[in-house]
Amino acid sequence: MAKKTFESALVRLEQISEELEDGNLSLETSLKKFDEGIKLAEFCNGKLSEARTKVEILMEKSGRIEAVPFGDQENDD
């Protein structure tokens, strides 16, 4: 089985969302899709948390981590 990536999980989550929005699924199938979607969302959230941690480490200044929101970086231009 191929290793699950953030991108593949996100694509599948979008597919599930569209299938559920169409409303053409039985209740049982909808619940299975919903459960799969929840698991994919948790996986994606975990990957985003890992990425956020890595970014904060890379932004380490003066021996301590200073978390800076994405839009608040100073431009050196």
DSSP file (Angstrom, degrees, kcal/mol; ACC not computed):
  #  RESIDUE AA STRUCTURE BP1 BP2  ACC     N-H-->O    O-->H-N    N-H-->O    O-->H-N    TCO  KAPPA ALPHA  PHI   PSI    X-CA   Y-CA   Z-CA
    1    1 A M              0   0    0      0, 0.0     2,-0.1     0, 0.0     3,-0.1   0.000 360.0 360.0 360.0 137.5    0.0    0.0    0.0
    2    2 A A        -     0   0    0      1,-0.1     2,-0.2     3,-0.0     3,-0.0  -0.371 360.0 -99.9 -70.1 148.0    1.3    3.5   -0.9
    3    3 A K        -     0   0    0      1,-0.1     2,-0.3    -2,-0.1    -1,-0.1  -0.490  39.3-116.5 -69.9 135.0    2.2    5.8    2.0
    4    4 A K        -     0   0    0     -2,-0.2     2,-0.3    -3,-0.1    -1,-0.1  -0.549  33.7-165.5 -75.0 132.1   -0.5    8.3    2.7
    5    5 A T     >  -     0   0    0     -2,-0.3     4,-2.3     1,-0.1     5,-0.2  -0.734  33.4-111.7-112.0 164.9    0.5   11.9    2.1
    6    6 A F  H  > S+     0   0    0     -2,-0.3     4,-2.5     1,-0.2     5,-0.2   0.927 118.6  50.3 -57.5 -45.5   -1.2   15.2    3.1
    7    7 A E  H  > S+     0   0    0      1,-0.2     4,-2.3     2,-0.2    -1,-0.2   0.912 111.3  46.0 -64.1 -44.2   -2.0   15.9   -0.5
    8    8 A S  H  > S+     0   0    0      1,-0.2     4,-2.2     2,-0.2    -1,-0.2   0.884 113.6  50.1 -67.4 -36.7   -3.5   12.6   -1.2
    9    9 A A  H  X S+     0   0    0     -4,-2.3     4,-2.4     2,-0.2    -2,-0.2   0.894 110.7  49.8 -66.3 -39.1   -5.6   12.7    2.0
   10   10 A L  H  X S+     0   0    0     -4,-2.5     4,-2.2     2,-0.2    -2,-0.2   0.902 110.0  50.3 -67.0 -41.1   -6.8   16.2    1.2
   11   11 A V  H  X S+     0   0    0     -4,-2.3     4,-2.0     2,-0.2    -2,-0.2   0.931 112.7  46.8 -61.2 -45.6   -7.8   15.1   -2.4
   12   12 A R  H  X S+     0   0    0     -4,-2.2     4,-2.6     1,-0.2    -2,-0.2   0.894 109.9  53.7 -64.4 -39.6   -9.8   12.2   -0.9
   13   13 A L  H  X S+     0   0    0     -4,-2.4     4,-2.3     1,-0.2    -1,-0.2   0.892 108.4  49.7 -62.3 -40.0  -11.4   14.4    1.7
   14   14 A E  H  X S+     0   0    0     -4,-2.2     4,-2.2     2,-0.2    -1,-0.2   0.894 110.0  51.2 -64.7 -39.9  -12.6   16.7   -1.0
   15   15 A Q  H  X S+     0   0    0     -4,-2.0     4,-2.5     2,-0.2    -2,-0.2   0.929 110.7  48.1 -62.1 -45.4  -14.0   13.8   -3.0
   16   16 A I  H  X S+     0   0    0     -4,-2.6     4,-2.6     1,-0.2     5,-0.2   0.911 109.6  53.1 -62.2 -42.4  -15.9   12.5    0.1
   17   17 A S  H  X S+     0   0    0     -4,-2.3     4,-2.3     1,-0.2    -1,-0.2   0.917 110.3  47.2 -59.3 -44.8  -17.2   16.0    0.8
   18   18 A E  H  X S+     0   0    0     -4,-2.2     4,-1.9     2,-0.2    -1,-0.2   0.906 111.3  51.3 -64.2 -41.7  -18.5   16.3   -2.8
   19   19 A E  H  X>S+     0   0    0     -4,-2.5     4,-0.8     1,-0.2     5,-0.6   0.903 112.6  45.7 -62.4 -41.5  -20.1   12.8   -2.6
   20   20 A L  H  <5S+     0   0    0     -4,-2.6     3,-0.5     1,-0.2    -1,-0.2   0.877 110.3  53.7 -70.5 -37.0  -21.8   13.7    0.7
   21   21 A E  H  <5S+     0   0    0     -4,-2.3    -1,-0.2     1,-0.2    -2,-0.2   0.841  99.2  63.2 -65.7 -32.9  -23.0   17.0   -0.7
   22   22 A D  H  <5S-     0   0    0     -4,-1.9    -1,-0.2    -5,-0.2    -2,-0.2   0.842  92.9-149.4 -61.2 -32.6  -24.6   15.3   -3.7
   23   23 A G  T  <5 +     0   0    0     -4,-0.8    -3,-0.1    -3,-0.5    -1,-0.1   0.672  60.7 118.7  74.5  17.2  -27.0   13.5   -1.3
   24   24 A N      < +     0   0    0     -5,-0.6     2,-0.2     2,-0.0    -4,-0.1   0.304  48.7  97.4 -97.6   9.7  -27.3   10.4   -3.5
   25   25 A L  S    S-     0   0    0     -6,-0.3     2,-0.0    -5,-0.1     0, 0.0  -0.651  77.2-110.1 -98.3 152.9  -25.8    8.0   -0.9
   26   26 A S     >  -     0   0    0     -2,-0.2     4,-2.8     1,-0.1     5,-0.2  -0.309  35.5-106.3 -70.0 165.1  -27.7    5.7    1.5
   27   27 A L  H  > S+     0   0    0      2,-0.2     4,-2.4     1,-0.2     5,-0.2   0.919 120.8  50.1 -59.8 -44.6  -27.5    6.5    5.1
   28   28 A E  H  > S+     0   0    0      1,-0.2     4,-1.9     2,-0.2    -1,-0.2   0.922 113.2  45.2 -62.2 -45.2  -25.2    3.6    5.8
   29   29 A T  H  > S+     0   0    0      1,-0.2     4,-2.6     2,-0.2    -1,-0.2   0.898 111.4  53.6 -65.9 -40.4  -22.8    4.6    3.0
   30   30 A S  H  X S+     0   0    0     -4,-2.8     4,-2.7     1,-0.2    -2,-0.2   0.904 108.3  49.8 -60.3 -42.2  -22.9    8.3    4.1
   31   31 A L  H  X S+     0   0    0     -4,-2.4     4,-2.4     2,-0.2    -1,-0.2   0.887 110.7  49.6 -65.8 -38.4  -21.9    7.3    7.6
   32   32 A K  H  X S+     0   0    0     -4,-1.9     4,-2.4     2,-0.2    -2,-0.2   0.919 113.2  46.5 -65.0 -43.3  -19.0    5.3    6.3
   33   33 A K  H  X S+     0   0    0     -4,-2.6     4,-2.7     2,-0.2    -2,-0.2   0.907 111.7  51.6 -64.5 -41.7  -17.9    8.2    4.1
   34   34 A F  H  X S+     0   0    0     -4,-2.7     4,-2.3     2,-0.2    -2,-0.2   0.917 109.8  49.3 -61.4 -43.7  -18.3   10.6    7.0
   35   35 A D  H  X S+     0   0    0     -4,-2.4     4,-2.0     2,-0.2    -2,-0.2   0.917 111.6  48.7 -61.9 -44.3  -16.2    8.3    9.3
   36   36 A E  H  X S+     0   0    0     -4,-2.4     4,-2.3     1,-0.2    -1,-0.2   0.906 110.5  52.3 -61.6 -40.8  -13.5    8.1    6.6
   37   37 A G  H  X S+     0   0    0     -4,-2.7     4,-2.6     2,-0.2    -2,-0.2   0.886 106.9  52.0 -62.5 -40.5  -13.6   11.9    6.2
   38   38 A I  H  X S+     0   0    0     -4,-2.3     4,-2.3     2,-0.2    -1,-0.2   0.922 110.4  48.3 -62.0 -44.4  -13.1   12.4   10.0
   39   39 A K  H  X S+     0   0    0     -4,-2.0     4,-2.1     1,-0.2    -2,-0.2   0.899 112.7  48.3 -64.2 -40.5  -10.1   10.1   10.0
   40   40 A L  H  X S+     0   0    0     -4,-2.3     4,-2.8     2,-0.2    -2,-0.2   0.898 110.2  51.6 -66.5 -40.0   -8.6   11.9    7.0
   41   41 A A  H  X S+     0   0    0     -4,-2.6     4,-2.5     1,-0.2    -2,-0.2   0.900 110.2  49.2 -63.6 -40.3   -9.2   15.3    8.6
   42   42 A E  H  X S+     0   0    0     -4,-2.3     4,-2.2     2,-0.2    -1,-0.2   0.901 111.2  50.1 -64.7 -40.5   -7.4   14.2   11.7
   43   43 A F  H  X S+     0   0    0     -4,-2.1     4,-2.2     2,-0.2    -2,-0.2   0.941 112.5  46.7 -61.3 -48.5   -4.5   12.9    9.6
   44   44 A C  H  X S+     0   0    0     -4,-2.8     4,-2.5     1,-0.2    -2,-0.2   0.900 110.8  52.3 -62.0 -41.4   -4.3   16.2    7.8
   45   45 A N  H  X S+     0   0    0     -4,-2.5     4,-2.2     1,-0.2    -1,-0.2   0.900 108.9  50.7 -61.5 -41.0   -4.5   18.2   11.0
   46   46 A G  H  X S+     0   0    0     -4,-2.2     4,-2.2     2,-0.2    -1,-0.2   0.908 110.3  49.1 -63.0 -42.6   -1.7   16.1   12.5
   47   47 A K  H  X S+     0   0    0     -4,-2.2     4,-2.3     1,-0.2    -2,-0.2   0.891 110.9  50.3 -64.5 -39.5    0.5   16.8    9.4
   48   48 A L  H  X S+     0   0    0     -4,-2.5     4,-2.5     2,-0.2    -2,-0.2   0.884 109.3  51.4 -65.9 -37.9   -0.3   20.5    9.6
   49   49 A S  H  X S+     0   0    0     -4,-2.2     4,-2.2     2,-0.2    -2,-0.2   0.910 109.8  49.8 -64.0 -42.0    0.7   20.5   13.3
   50   50 A E  H  X S+     0   0    0     -4,-2.2     4,-2.2     1,-0.2    -2,-0.2   0.927 112.1  47.7 -60.9 -44.7    4.0   18.8   12.4
   51   51 A A  H  X S+     0   0    0     -4,-2.3     4,-2.4     1,-0.2    -2,-0.2   0.900 109.8  52.6 -64.2 -40.9    4.7   21.4    9.7
   52   52 A R  H  X S+     0   0    0     -4,-2.5     4,-2.3     1,-0.2    -1,-0.2   0.907 109.3  49.9 -61.1 -42.3    3.8   24.3   12.1
   53   53 A T  H  X S+     0   0    0     -4,-2.2     4,-2.1     1,-0.2    -1,-0.2   0.914 110.3  49.9 -62.9 -43.8    6.3   22.9   14.6
   54   54 A K  H  X S+     0   0    0     -4,-2.2     4,-2.3     1,-0.2    -2,-0.2   0.903 110.5  50.0 -62.4 -41.5    9.0   22.6   12.0
   55   55 A V  H  X S+     0   0    0     -4,-2.4     4,-1.4     1,-0.2    -1,-0.2   0.915 109.8  50.8 -63.9 -42.5    8.4   26.2   10.9
   56   56 A E  H  < S+     0   0    0     -4,-2.3    10,-0.3     1,-0.2    -1,-0.2   0.891 110.2  49.8 -63.1 -38.5    8.6   27.5   14.4
   57   57 A I  H >< S+     0   0    0     -4,-2.1     3,-1.6     1,-0.2    -1,-0.2   0.908 109.4  51.4 -65.7 -41.3   11.9   25.7   15.0
   58   58 A L  H 3< S+     0   0    0     -4,-2.3    -1,-0.2     1,-0.3    -2,-0.2   0.764 106.3  55.5 -66.8 -23.8   13.3   27.1   11.8
   59   59 A M  T 3< S+     0   0    0     -4,-1.4     7,-0.4    -5,-0.2    -1,-0.3   0.241  78.1 143.8 -91.6  14.1   12.3   30.6   13.0
   60   60 A E    <   -     0   0    0     -3,-1.6     2,-0.4     5,-0.2     5,-0.2  -0.288  27.2-174.6 -58.3 132.9   14.3   30.2   16.2
   61   61 A K  B >   -A   64   0A   0      3,-2.7     3,-2.1     1,-0.1    -2,-0.1  -0.993  59.3  -2.5-133.5 138.6   15.9   33.4   17.2
   62   62 A S  T 3  S-     0   0    0     -2,-0.4    -1,-0.1     1,-0.3     3,-0.1   0.823 128.1 -56.1  54.1  37.0   18.2   34.2   20.1
   63   63 A G  T 3  S+     0   0    0      1,-0.2     2,-0.3    -3,-0.1    -1,-0.3   0.556 123.6  83.2  76.1   7.2   18.1   30.6   21.3
   64   64 A R  B <  S-A   61   0A   0     -3,-2.1    -3,-2.7     2,-0.0     2,-0.5  -0.974  82.5-106.1-140.5 156.5   14.4   30.5   21.7
   65   65 A I        -     0   0    0     -2,-0.3     2,-0.6    -5,-0.2    -5,-0.2  -0.685  26.8-169.1 -85.1 126.8   11.5   29.9   19.4
   66   66 A E        -     0   0    0     -2,-0.5     2,-0.4    -7,-0.4    -4,-0.0  -0.914  14.3-148.1-115.4 103.2    9.5   33.0   18.5
   67   67 A A        -     0   0    0     -2,-0.6   -11,-0.1     1,-0.0    -2,-0.0  -0.569  17.1-171.8 -72.4 124.9    6.3   32.0   16.7
   68   68 A V        -     0   0    0     -2,-0.4     5,-0.1     2,-0.0    -2,-0.0  -0.978  26.7-116.5-120.9 122.5    5.4   34.6   14.2
   69   69 A P    >   -     0   0    0      0, 0.0     3,-2.2     0, 0.0     4,-0.2  -0.257  33.5-109.9 -55.8 146.5    2.0   34.4   12.4
   70   70 A F  G >  S+     0   0    0      1,-0.3     3,-0.8     2,-0.2    -2,-0.0   0.830 115.7  45.8 -51.0 -43.9    2.5   33.9    8.6
   71   71 A G  G 3  S+     0   0    0      1,-0.2    -1,-0.3     3,-0.0    -3,-0.0   0.485 102.0  68.6 -80.8  -2.6    1.3   37.4    7.6
   72   72 A D  G <   +     0   0    0     -3,-2.2    -1,-0.2     2,-0.1    -2,-0.2   0.242  65.3 126.7-104.1  13.7    3.4   39.2   10.3
   73   73 A Q    <   -     0   0    0     -3,-0.8     2,-0.3    -4,-0.2    -3,-0.0  -0.413  63.0-115.9 -71.5 147.6    6.9   38.6    9.0
   74   74 A E        -     0   0    0     -2,-0.1     2,-0.4     2,-0.0    -1,-0.1  -0.663  25.8-133.9 -81.4 136.8    9.1   41.6    8.6
   75   75 A N        -     0   0    0     -2,-0.3    -1,-0.0     1,-0.1     0, 0.0  -0.776   9.3-159.3 -93.4 135.5   10.2   42.3    5.0
   76   76 A D              0   0    0     -2,-0.4    -1,-0.1     1,-0.2    -2,-0.0   0.189 360.0 360.0 -94.8  16.0   13.8   43.1    4.3
   77   77 A D              0   0    0      0, 0.0    -1,-0.2     0, 0.0    -2,-0.0   0.465 360.0 360.0 -76.7 360.0   13.0   44.7    1.0
